[in-house]
Each structure stands twice: as structure tokens, then as C-alpha cells.
């Protein structure tokens, strides 16, 4: 797996994951939609830590400045 995510993309995904977690754990968003946010947040965190997004390879995107 080659890196295809830049720093700004990784920071943005991490912030979104934190917002999703706060919304769920404060009880603002509950039920199925809340659990969906937790799952998406987990995926966002995982992809930001490994700097690789499988969807980016499918669409041919690359936000990483390093080649």
C-alpha cells in the first residue's frame, strides 16, 4: 500500500472522527444513525493513521504531496 493521503486530509478525517464520537457519546445522535457515525469515524481514524484510503485508489485520487 502506497500512501495516498496528505497531511491536511489526515487532519480533517481525524477531526471529523472526533466530532462523530462526541455526537454519539454525548447522546446527541442515537440509534442506528449514531452507530453508523461511530463506524464511519472508526474508518476515518484507521485510514488517517495508515495514510491510505482504498476509495482513493478506485477513483485515482491522491492528496499526498510525496510521490
TORKOL-4160 file (C-alpha; in steps of 0.2 Angstrom, whole numbers, padded with zeros to 4 digits, m for minus):
67
<pt num="1" X="0000" Y="0000" Z="0000"/>
<pt num="2" X="0007" Y="0017" Z="m0005"/>
<pt num="3" X="0002" Y="0032" Z="0004"/>
<pt num="4" X="m0011" Y="0042" Z="m0005"/>
<pt num="5" X="m0017" Y="0054" Z="0009"/>
<pt num="6" X="m0009" Y="0071" Z="0013"/>
<pt num="7" X="m0007" Y="0079" Z="0030"/>
<pt num="8" X="m0022" Y="0091" Z="0028"/>
<pt num="9" X="m0033" Y="0076" Z="0023"/>
<pt num="10" X="m0027" Y="0066" Z="0038"/>
<pt num="11" X="m0030" Y="0080" Z="0050"/>
<pt num="12" X="m0048" Y="0083" Z="0043"/>
<pt num="13" X="m0053" Y="0065" Z="0044"/>
<pt num="14" X="m0047" Y="0064" Z="0062"/>
<pt num="15" X="m0056" Y="0080" Z="0067"/>
<pt num="16" X="m0072" Y="0073" Z="0058"/>
<pt num="17" X="m0070" Y="0056" Z="0068"/>
<pt num="18" X="m0068" Y="0066" Z="0084"/>
<pt num="19" X="m0084" Y="0076" Z="0081"/>
<pt num="20" X="m0093" Y="0060" Z="0076"/>
<pt num="21" X="m0088" Y="0052" Z="0093"/>
<pt num="22" X="m0093" Y="0067" Z="0103"/>
<pt num="23" X="m0110" Y="0067" Z="0095"/>
<pt num="24" X="m0113" Y="0049" Z="0099"/>
<pt num="25" X="m0106" Y="0048" Z="0116"/>
<pt num="26" X="m0115" Y="0064" Z="0122"/>
<pt num="27" X="m0131" Y="0057" Z="0116"/>
<pt num="28" X="m0134" Y="0070" Z="0103"/>
<pt num="29" X="m0136" Y="0057" Z="0090"/>
<pt num="30" X="m0143" Y="0040" Z="0095"/>
<pt num="31" X="m0149" Y="0024" Z="0087"/>
<pt num="32" X="m0144" Y="0017" Z="0070"/>
<pt num="33" X="m0138" Y="0033" Z="0064"/>
<pt num="34" X="m0127" Y="0035" Z="0079"/>
<pt num="35" X="m0119" Y="0019" Z="0077"/>
<pt num="36" X="m0116" Y="0022" Z="0058"/>
<pt num="37" X="m0107" Y="0038" Z="0064"/>
<pt num="38" X="m0096" Y="0028" Z="0076"/>
<pt num="39" X="m0092" Y="0016" Z="0062"/>
<pt num="40" X="m0088" Y="0029" Z="0049"/>
<pt num="41" X="m0077" Y="0038" Z="0062"/>
<pt num="42" X="m0068" Y="0022" Z="0065"/>
<pt num="43" X="m0064" Y="0020" Z="0047"/>
<pt num="44" X="m0059" Y="0038" Z="0046"/>
<pt num="45" X="m0047" Y="0036" Z="0060"/>
<pt num="46" X="m0040" Y="0020" Z="0053"/>
<pt num="47" X="m0037" Y="0027" Z="0036"/>
<pt num="48" X="m0029" Y="0043" Z="0043"/>
<pt num="49" X="m0017" Y="0033" Z="0054"/>
<pt num="50" X="m0011" Y="0022" Z="0039"/>
<pt num="51" X="m0012" Y="0037" Z="0026"/>
<pt num="52" X="m0021" Y="0026" Z="0014"/>
<pt num="53" X="m0039" Y="0026" Z="0008"/>
<pt num="54" X="m0045" Y="0012" Z="m0003"/>
<pt num="55" X="m0058" Y="0023" Z="m0011"/>
<pt num="56" X="m0044" Y="0035" Z="m0017"/>
<pt num="57" X="m0036" Y="0021" Z="m0027"/>
<pt num="58" X="m0053" Y="0016" Z="m0035"/>
<pt num="59" X="m0056" Y="0034" Z="m0041"/>
<pt num="60" X="m0037" Y="0038" Z="m0044"/>
<pt num="61" X="m0036" Y="0052" Z="m0032"/>
<pt num="62" X="m0020" Y="0056" Z="m0022"/>
<pt num="63" X="m0019" Y="0070" Z="m0009"/>
<pt num="64" X="m0001" Y="0065" Z="m0004"/>
<pt num="65" X="0012" Y="0078" Z="m0010"/>
<pt num="66" X="0026" Y="0064" Z="m0009"/>
<pt num="67" X="0027" Y="0053" Z="m0024"/>
